[in-house]
Amino acid sequence: MPAAEATEQSQGGASSVSYQGATKRYDDASAPAVDHLDLEVEAGEICVLVGPSGCGKTTSMRMVNRTVELTEGDILVGGESVKRKDGPRLRREIGYVIQQIGLFPHRTIAQNIATVPQLLGWDKDRIRARTAELLELVGIDPELSDRYPAQLSGGQQQRIGVARALAADPPVMLMDEPFGAIDPINRERLQNEFLRLQADIRKTILFVTHDIDEAIKMGDRIAIMHEHGKVEQYATPAEILMAPANEFVEDFVGADRALKRLSLMRVRDINLWKAPLARAGRPTSEVRAELDRPDVEVPYALLVDDRERPRGWLTARDLAGDTVPATADAPLGPVLETGDVMRDALADLLQGESMYAPVTDHNGAVVGILSVEIISEFLGSPEAKTDEHAAVERPRD
């Protein structure tokens, strides 16, 4: 079997990561940066390492691919000690994405993605096919493959960084504050896109951040770390929000734990309100009659097209004539999808200065209305303080 093929067979899929007393001491430090860390990361999960600056989270992550060498203890990847492997080979087998992205400025996008496959000796046709596959996977136009990193936006460069890390189909990925240098709007978009991508690729990911909100959104499990890499709590986001292990965790998570619960829910996880849907030309008398029905909570009707996609809110002036007009008097405002994270949905409503937003399915058809009042009622309910809603699967699709 050729060496390149043998290497690839050892990759792919996902592998567990096991820290076993992993310790890092620097010669000029009086105390270890990481002191006897024990942590089990299941295959196919995102484990977020989060904590204050200097707590050892990045050092802990970098010991996995030996860009930081262990002083004591061991780390097993797929049951095999990282210390038994040649360092450069180990780093080729583990994907790595950093905050500064780290693309080679003198190489094209396609050449950047092909970096590791070239080191593994893949042939040109195979590299070309893999590059095209990854560009599609991360949502980058193939026509950009011959451009250089400086010609792309920060968000596009970060996607290329992810594609490069995935090029050889590694069983484990390390992500060191990968979205930290991105503006808030694109950061949220990239987070959502990566979660959708992870739903397909199911890699084992060690993800470092200092942002507890990002940790709650991204992690299957979260390790909240204190000084010297001590893990104060290792649990699911729901467990950390509902039952902080100690005062340090409680303070780190913050007083708005109920609000953070919205990061664990999707729009589809809450009972949506109803509003009359009206196509152009429909008798306005029928629409007004629907607005008077007791099961219709929204005081406005929604103009939709023939595929029931929202086009605008109908006002009393719109309904004063005999038939529904082709255009609505009031602007549509935010439009949400059933798969949107509830906290993001609330932010969209507040930013759009709107009390209501239509919710659509994957085809763009309206399935209900989300209101600020619905969210407010949930946050004030006993459910927000129990595990009942926290058990909902973390957003993926």
NORBELSUL-V420650 format. One record per residue. N is the residue number from 1. RES is the residue in three letters. SS is DSSP state (H for helix, E for strand, C for the rest). PSI is psi in whole degrees, -180 to 180 (none if undefined). NEAR is the number of other ideal C-beta (glycine too) atoms within 8 Angstrom. Layout:
n=N res=RES ss=SS psi=PSI near=NEAR
n=N res=RES ss=SS psi=PSI near=NEAR
//
This chain:
n=1 res=MET ss=C psi=131 near=4
n=2 res=PRO ss=C psi=150 near=6
n=3 res=ALA ss=H psi=-40 near=7
n=4 res=ALA ss=H psi=-40 near=9
n=5 res=GLU ss=H psi=-38 near=8
n=6 res=ALA ss=H psi=-41 near=9
n=7 res=THR ss=H psi=-42 near=13
n=8 res=GLU ss=H psi=-37 near=11
n=9 res=GLN ss=H psi=-25 near=7
n=10 res=SER ss=C psi=-9 near=6
n=11 res=GLN ss=C psi=-163 near=11
n=12 res=GLY ss=C psi=167 near=7
n=13 res=GLY ss=C psi=-137 near=7
n=14 res=ALA ss=C psi=148 near=10
n=15 res=SER ss=C psi=148 near=11
n=16 res=SER ss=C psi=158 near=13
n=17 res=VAL ss=E psi=128 near=15
n=18 res=SER ss=E psi=114 near=10
n=19 res=TYR ss=E psi=127 near=12
n=20 res=GLN ss=E psi=90 near=9
n=21 res=GLY ss=E psi=30 near=10
n=22 res=ALA ss=E psi=126 near=16
n=23 res=THR ss=E psi=140 near=13
n=24 res=LYS ss=E psi=121 near=15
n=25 res=ARG ss=C psi=137 near=9
n=26 res=TYR ss=C psi=145 near=6
n=27 res=ASP ss=C psi=-34 near=4
n=28 res=ASP ss=C psi=11 near=3
n=29 res=ALA ss=C psi=141 near=8
n=30 res=SER ss=C psi=-22 near=2
n=31 res=ALA ss=C psi=152 near=6
n=32 res=PRO ss=C psi=145 near=11
n=33 res=ALA ss=C psi=-39 near=11
n=34 res=VAL ss=E psi=128 near=13
n=35 res=ASP ss=E psi=103 near=9
n=36 res=HIS ss=E psi=62 near=8
n=37 res=LEU ss=E psi=125 near=14
n=38 res=ASP ss=E psi=122 near=9
n=39 res=LEU ss=E psi=135 near=12
n=40 res=GLU ss=E psi=122 near=8
n=41 res=VAL ss=E psi=118 near=11
n=42 res=GLU ss=C psi=149 near=9
n=43 res=ALA ss=C psi=135 near=10
n=44 res=GLY ss=C psi=5 near=7
n=45 res=GLU ss=C psi=156 near=10
n=46 res=ILE ss=E psi=117 near=10
n=47 res=CYS ss=E psi=119 near=16
n=48 res=VAL ss=E psi=126 near=14
n=49 res=LEU ss=E psi=118 near=14
n=50 res=VAL ss=E psi=147 near=15
n=51 res=GLY ss=E psi=176 near=11
n=52 res=PRO ss=C psi=164 near=7
n=53 res=SER ss=C psi=137 near=4
n=54 res=GLY ss=C psi=9 near=5
n=55 res=CYS ss=C psi=-7 near=11
n=56 res=GLY ss=C psi=10 near=15
n=57 res=LYS ss=H psi=-43 near=12
n=58 res=THR ss=H psi=-40 near=9
n=59 res=THR ss=H psi=-43 near=12
n=60 res=SER ss=H psi=-43 near=15
n=61 res=MET ss=H psi=-43 near=12
n=62 res=ARG ss=H psi=-16 near=12
n=63 res=MET ss=C psi=-21 near=15
n=64 res=VAL ss=C psi=-42 near=13
n=65 res=ASN ss=C psi=11 near=11
n=66 res=ARG ss=C psi=26 near=13
n=67 res=THR ss=C psi=-19 near=6
n=68 res=VAL ss=C psi=122 near=8
n=69 res=GLU ss=C psi=141 near=6
n=70 res=LEU ss=C psi=142 near=14
n=71 res=THR ss=C psi=-43 near=8
n=72 res=GLU ss=E psi=168 near=8
n=73 res=GLY ss=E psi=-163 near=12
n=74 res=ASP ss=E psi=163 near=10
n=75 res=ILE ss=E psi=127 near=14
n=76 res=LEU ss=E psi=131 near=12
n=77 res=VAL ss=E psi=114 near=13
n=78 res=GLY ss=C psi=31 near=8
n=79 res=GLY ss=C psi=-1 near=7
n=80 res=GLU ss=E psi=133 near=8
n=81 res=SER ss=E psi=134 near=8
n=82 res=VAL ss=H psi=-22 near=15
n=83 res=LYS ss=H psi=-17 near=7
n=84 res=ARG ss=H psi=-7 near=5
n=85 res=LYS ss=C psi=151 near=10
n=86 res=ASP ss=C psi=133 near=5
n=87 res=GLY ss=H psi=-54 near=7
n=88 res=PRO ss=H psi=-40 near=6
n=89 res=ARG ss=H psi=-42 near=9
n=90 res=LEU ss=H psi=-43 near=12
n=91 res=ARG ss=H psi=-28 near=11
n=92 res=ARG ss=H psi=-26 near=11
n=93 res=GLU ss=H psi=-7 near=12
n=94 res=ILE ss=E psi=122 near=14
n=95 res=GLY ss=E psi=148 near=11
n=96 res=TYR ss=E psi=122 near=11
n=97 res=VAL ss=E psi=128 near=13
n=98 res=ILE ss=E psi=167 near=10
n=99 res=GLN ss=C psi=-42 near=9
n=100 res=GLN ss=C psi=6 near=5
n=101 res=ILE ss=C psi=-54 near=13
n=102 res=GLY ss=C psi=27 near=5
n=103 res=LEU ss=C psi=149 near=11
n=104 res=PHE ss=C psi=116 near=8
n=105 res=PRO ss=C psi=-26 near=7
n=106 res=HIS ss=C psi=0 near=4
n=107 res=ARG ss=C psi=147 near=9
n=108 res=THR ss=E psi=171 near=9
n=109 res=ILE ss=H psi=-46 near=15
n=110 res=ALA ss=H psi=-41 near=10
n=111 res=GLN ss=H psi=-36 near=9
n=112 res=ASN ss=H psi=-46 near=13
n=113 res=ILE ss=H psi=-34 near=14
n=114 res=ALA ss=C psi=2 near=12
n=115 res=THR ss=H psi=-56 near=12
n=116 res=VAL ss=H psi=-46 near=10
n=117 res=PRO ss=H psi=-37 near=12
n=118 res=GLN ss=H psi=-41 near=9
n=119 res=LEU ss=H psi=-29 near=7
n=120 res=LEU ss=C psi=-4 near=11
n=121 res=GLY ss=C psi=22 near=7
n=122 res=TRP ss=C psi=151 near=9
n=123 res=ASP ss=C psi=164 near=5
n=124 res=LYS ss=H psi=-41 near=5
n=125 res=ASP ss=H psi=-41 near=6
n=126 res=ARG ss=H psi=-41 near=9
n=127 res=ILE ss=H psi=-42 near=12
n=128 res=ARG ss=H psi=-43 near=9
n=129 res=ALA ss=H psi=-42 near=8
n=130 res=ARG ss=H psi=-39 near=13
n=131 res=THR ss=H psi=-45 near=13
n=132 res=ALA ss=H psi=-40 near=10
n=133 res=GLU ss=H psi=-43 near=8
n=134 res=LEU ss=H psi=-36 near=12
n=135 res=LEU ss=H psi=-42 near=15
n=136 res=GLU ss=H psi=-40 near=9
n=137 res=LEU ss=H psi=-40 near=11
n=138 res=VAL ss=C psi=6 near=12
n=139 res=GLY ss=C psi=38 near=6
n=140 res=ILE ss=C psi=132 near=13
n=141 res=ASP ss=C psi=126 near=5
n=142 res=PRO ss=H psi=-25 near=8
n=143 res=GLU ss=H psi=-17 near=5
n=144 res=LEU ss=H psi=-3 near=12
n=145 res=SER ss=H psi=-26 near=12
n=146 res=ASP ss=H psi=2 near=7
n=147 res=ARG ss=C psi=169 near=9
n=148 res=TYR ss=E psi=157 near=9
n=149 res=PRO ss=H psi=-39 near=13
n=150 res=ALA ss=H psi=-18 near=5
n=151 res=GLN ss=H psi=0 near=6
n=152 res=LEU ss=C psi=160 near=11
n=153 res=SER ss=C psi=166 near=6
n=154 res=GLY ss=H psi=-41 near=11
n=155 res=GLY ss=H psi=-40 near=10
n=156 res=GLN ss=H psi=-40 near=10
n=157 res=GLN ss=H psi=-39 near=12
n=158 res=GLN ss=H psi=-37 near=14
n=159 res=ARG ss=H psi=-40 near=13
n=160 res=ILE ss=H psi=-37 near=17
n=161 res=GLY ss=H psi=-40 near=14
n=162 res=VAL ss=H psi=-43 near=13
n=163 res=ALA ss=H psi=-42 near=14
n=164 res=ARG ss=H psi=-40 near=12
n=165 res=ALA ss=H psi=-27 near=12
n=166 res=LEU ss=H psi=-5 near=14
n=167 res=ALA ss=C psi=-45 near=14
n=168 res=ALA ss=C psi=18 near=13
n=169 res=ASP ss=C psi=59 near=7
n=170 res=PRO ss=C psi=151 near=13
n=171 res=PRO ss=C psi=-19 near=14
n=172 res=VAL ss=E psi=141 near=15
n=173 res=MET ss=E psi=139 near=14
n=174 res=LEU ss=E psi=129 near=14
n=175 res=MET ss=E psi=111 near=11
n=176 res=ASP ss=E psi=98 near=12
n=177 res=GLU ss=C psi=56 near=11
n=178 res=PRO ss=C psi=-24 near=12
n=179 res=PHE ss=C psi=10 near=11
n=180 res=GLY ss=C psi=-29 near=8
n=181 res=ALA ss=C psi=8 near=8
n=182 res=ILE ss=C psi=146 near=11
n=183 res=ASP ss=C psi=156 near=6
n=184 res=PRO ss=H psi=-39 near=6
n=185 res=ILE ss=H psi=-50 near=6
n=186 res=ASN ss=H psi=-28 near=11
n=187 res=ARG ss=H psi=-47 near=10
n=188 res=GLU ss=H psi=-41 near=9
n=189 res=ARG ss=H psi=-44 near=9
n=190 res=LEU ss=H psi=-38 near=13
n=191 res=GLN ss=H psi=-48 near=12
n=192 res=ASN ss=H psi=-42 near=11
n=193 res=GLU ss=H psi=-39 near=11
n=194 res=PHE ss=H psi=-38 near=10
n=195 res=LEU ss=H psi=-39 near=12
n=196 res=ARG ss=H psi=-39 near=10
n=197 res=LEU ss=H psi=-43 near=11
n=198 res=GLN ss=H psi=-31 near=12
n=199 res=ALA ss=H psi=-27 near=9
n=200 res=ASP ss=H psi=-43 near=7
n=201 res=ILE ss=H psi=-27 near=8
n=202 res=ARG ss=C psi=54 near=8
n=203 res=LYS ss=C psi=158 near=13
n=204 res=THR ss=E psi=124 near=16
n=205 res=ILE ss=E psi=128 near=12
n=206 res=LEU ss=E psi=118 near=14
n=207 res=PHE ss=E psi=119 near=13
n=208 res=VAL ss=E psi=133 near=12
n=209 res=THR ss=E psi=159 near=12
n=210 res=HIS ss=C psi=-1 near=7
n=211 res=ASP ss=C psi=112 near=8
n=212 res=ILE ss=H psi=-33 near=10
n=213 res=ASP ss=H psi=-41 near=8
n=214 res=GLU ss=H psi=-39 near=11
n=215 res=ALA ss=H psi=-44 near=14
n=216 res=ILE ss=H psi=-39 near=14
n=217 res=LYS ss=H psi=-40 near=13
n=218 res=MET ss=H psi=-27 near=12
n=219 res=GLY ss=C psi=139 near=13
n=220 res=ASP ss=C psi=-40 near=8
n=221 res=ARG ss=E psi=150 near=13
n=222 res=ILE ss=E psi=132 near=15
n=223 res=ALA ss=E psi=109 near=12
n=224 res=ILE ss=E psi=117 near=15
n=225 res=MET ss=E psi=148 near=14
n=226 res=HIS ss=C psi=-167 near=11
n=227 res=GLU ss=H psi=149 near=7
n=228 res=HIS ss=H psi=25 near=11
n=229 res=GLY ss=H psi=17 near=16
n=230 res=LYS ss=C psi=128 near=8
n=231 res=VAL ss=E psi=112 near=12
n=232 res=GLU ss=E psi=-32 near=10
n=233 res=GLN ss=E psi=137 near=12
n=234 res=TYR ss=E psi=108 near=8
n=235 res=ALA ss=E psi=176 near=10
n=236 res=THR ss=C psi=159 near=9
n=237 res=PRO ss=H psi=-41 near=15
n=238 res=ALA ss=H psi=-43 near=11
n=239 res=GLU ss=H psi=-39 near=9
n=240 res=ILE ss=H psi=-40 near=16
n=241 res=LEU ss=H psi=-37 near=13
n=242 res=MET ss=H psi=-30 near=10
n=243 res=ALA ss=C psi=73 near=6
n=244 res=PRO ss=C psi=138 near=10
n=245 res=ALA ss=C psi=-30 near=8
n=246 res=ASN ss=C psi=-177 near=8
n=247 res=GLU ss=H psi=-36 near=6
n=248 res=PHE ss=H psi=-48 near=9
n=249 res=VAL ss=H psi=-44 near=13
n=250 res=GLU ss=H psi=-43 near=8
n=251 res=ASP ss=H psi=-39 near=7
n=252 res=PHE ss=H psi=-40 near=11
n=253 res=VAL ss=H psi=-38 near=12
n=254 res=GLY ss=C psi=163 near=8
n=255 res=ALA ss=C psi=-18 near=3
n=256 res=ASP ss=C psi=47 near=6
n=257 res=ARG ss=H psi=-36 near=10
n=258 res=ALA ss=H psi=-41 near=8
n=259 res=LEU ss=H psi=-39 near=8
n=260 res=LYS ss=H psi=-23 near=15
n=261 res=ARG ss=H psi=-28 near=14
n=262 res=LEU ss=H psi=-22 near=12
n=263 res=SER ss=H psi=-14 near=12
n=264 res=LEU ss=H psi=1 near=14
n=265 res=MET ss=C psi=154 near=12
n=266 res=ARG ss=E psi=160 near=11
n=267 res=VAL ss=H psi=-35 near=16
n=268 res=ARG ss=H psi=-13 near=6
n=269 res=ASP ss=H psi=2 near=8
n=270 res=ILE ss=C psi=150 near=11
n=271 res=ASN ss=C psi=117 near=4
n=272 res=LEU ss=C psi=156 near=11
n=273 res=TRP ss=E psi=169 near=12
n=274 res=LYS ss=C psi=147 near=10
n=275 res=ALA ss=C psi=146 near=13
n=276 res=PRO ss=C psi=136 near=10
n=277 res=LEU ss=E psi=130 near=9
n=278 res=ALA ss=E psi=128 near=12
n=279 res=ARG ss=C psi=157 near=10
n=280 res=ALA ss=C psi=136 near=9
n=281 res=GLY ss=C psi=-10 near=5
n=282 res=ARG ss=C psi=143 near=10
n=283 res=PRO ss=E psi=129 near=8
n=284 res=THR ss=H psi=-23 near=13
n=285 res=SER ss=H psi=-37 near=6
n=286 res=GLU ss=H psi=-39 near=8
n=287 res=VAL ss=H psi=-44 near=15
n=288 res=ARG ss=H psi=-36 near=9
n=289 res=ALA ss=H psi=-38 near=8
n=290 res=GLU ss=H psi=-36 near=10
n=291 res=LEU ss=H psi=-24 near=11
n=292 res=ASP ss=C psi=-6 near=6
n=293 res=ARG ss=C psi=143 near=7
n=294 res=PRO ss=C psi=-22 near=3
n=295 res=ASP ss=C psi=3 near=5
n=296 res=VAL ss=C psi=111 near=11
n=297 res=GLU ss=C psi=-23 near=8
n=298 res=VAL ss=C psi=132 near=10
n=299 res=PRO ss=C psi=11 near=3
n=300 res=TYR ss=C psi=153 near=11
n=301 res=ALA ss=E psi=155 near=13
n=302 res=LEU ss=E psi=125 near=15
n=303 res=LEU ss=E psi=129 near=16
n=304 res=VAL ss=E psi=161 near=12
n=305 res=ASP ss=C psi=-169 near=7
n=306 res=ASP ss=C psi=-19 near=4
n=307 res=ARG ss=C psi=15 near=8
n=308 res=GLU ss=C psi=32 near=8
n=309 res=ARG ss=C psi=138 near=10
n=310 res=PRO ss=E psi=141 near=11
n=311 res=ARG ss=E psi=-17 near=9
n=312 res=GLY ss=E psi=165 near=12
n=313 res=TRP ss=E psi=133 near=14
n=314 res=LEU ss=E psi=126 near=15
n=315 res=THR ss=C psi=175 near=10
n=316 res=ALA ss=C psi=-36 near=5
n=317 res=ARG ss=C psi=-40 near=6
n=318 res=ASP ss=H psi=-33 near=13
n=319 res=LEU ss=H psi=7 near=12
n=320 res=ALA ss=H psi=-23 near=6
n=321 res=GLY ss=C psi=-169 near=7
n=322 res=ASP ss=C psi=-32 near=4
n=323 res=THR ss=E psi=159 near=9
n=324 res=VAL ss=C psi=130 near=14
n=325 res=PRO ss=C psi=168 near=9
n=326 res=ALA ss=C psi=-21 near=3
n=327 res=THR ss=C psi=148 near=7
n=328 res=ALA ss=C psi=149 near=13
n=329 res=ASP ss=C psi=-37 near=9
n=330 res=ALA ss=E psi=142 near=9
n=331 res=PRO ss=C psi=157 near=6
n=332 res=LEU ss=C psi=-39 near=10
n=333 res=GLY ss=C psi=-159 near=10
n=334 res=PRO ss=C psi=143 near=9
n=335 res=VAL ss=E psi=128 near=10
n=336 res=LEU ss=E psi=164 near=13
n=337 res=GLU ss=E psi=156 near=10
n=338 res=THR ss=C psi=-28 near=12
n=339 res=GLY ss=C psi=-1 near=9
n=340 res=ASP ss=C psi=146 near=11
n=341 res=VAL ss=E psi=138 near=13
n=342 res=MET ss=H psi=-39 near=14
n=343 res=ARG ss=H psi=-39 near=11
n=344 res=ASP ss=H psi=-38 near=10
n=345 res=ALA ss=H psi=-43 near=14
n=346 res=LEU ss=H psi=-42 near=11
n=347 res=ALA ss=H psi=-40 near=8
n=348 res=ASP ss=H psi=-41 near=12
n=349 res=LEU ss=H psi=-46 near=15
n=350 res=LEU ss=H psi=-41 near=8
n=351 res=GLN ss=H psi=-36 near=7
n=352 res=GLY ss=C psi=1 near=9
n=353 res=GLU ss=C psi=46 near=5
n=354 res=SER ss=C psi=140 near=8
n=355 res=MET ss=C psi=-21 near=6
n=356 res=TYR ss=E psi=150 near=15
n=357 res=ALA ss=E psi=132 near=15
n=358 res=PRO ss=E psi=144 near=13
n=359 res=VAL ss=E psi=130 near=14
n=360 res=THR ss=E psi=160 near=14
n=361 res=ASP ss=C psi=-171 near=8
n=362 res=HIS ss=C psi=-14 near=6
n=363 res=ASN ss=C psi=-2 near=6
n=364 res=GLY ss=C psi=4 near=7
n=365 res=ALA ss=C psi=143 near=9
n=366 res=VAL ss=E psi=132 near=12
n=367 res=VAL ss=E psi=-8 near=8
n=368 res=GLY ss=E psi=-175 near=9
n=369 res=ILE ss=E psi=129 near=14
n=370 res=LEU ss=E psi=136 near=15
n=371 res=SER ss=E psi=155 near=12
n=372 res=VAL ss=H psi=-34 near=10
n=373 res=GLU ss=H psi=-39 near=7
n=374 res=ILE ss=H psi=-47 near=12
n=375 res=ILE ss=H psi=-42 near=15
n=376 res=SER ss=H psi=-42 near=8
n=377 res=GLU ss=H psi=-40 near=8
n=378 res=PHE ss=H psi=-46 near=11
n=379 res=LEU ss=H psi=-26 near=11
n=380 res=GLY ss=C psi=1 near=6
n=381 res=SER ss=C psi=160 near=7
n=382 res=PRO ss=H psi=-28 near=5
n=383 res=GLU ss=H psi=-34 near=8
n=384 res=ALA ss=H psi=-14 near=11
n=385 res=LYS ss=H psi=11 near=6
n=386 res=THR ss=C psi=178 near=9
n=387 res=ASP ss=C psi=0 near=7
n=388 res=GLU ss=C psi=-50 near=6
n=389 res=HIS ss=C psi=-22 near=13
n=390 res=ALA ss=C psi=-19 near=13
n=391 res=ALA ss=C psi=-9 near=6
n=392 res=VAL ss=C psi=139 near=9
n=393 res=GLU ss=C psi=137 near=4
n=394 res=ARG ss=C psi=143 near=7
n=395 res=PRO ss=C psi=130 near=11
n=396 res=ARG ss=C psi=-40 near=8
n=397 res=ASP ss=C psi=none near=5
//
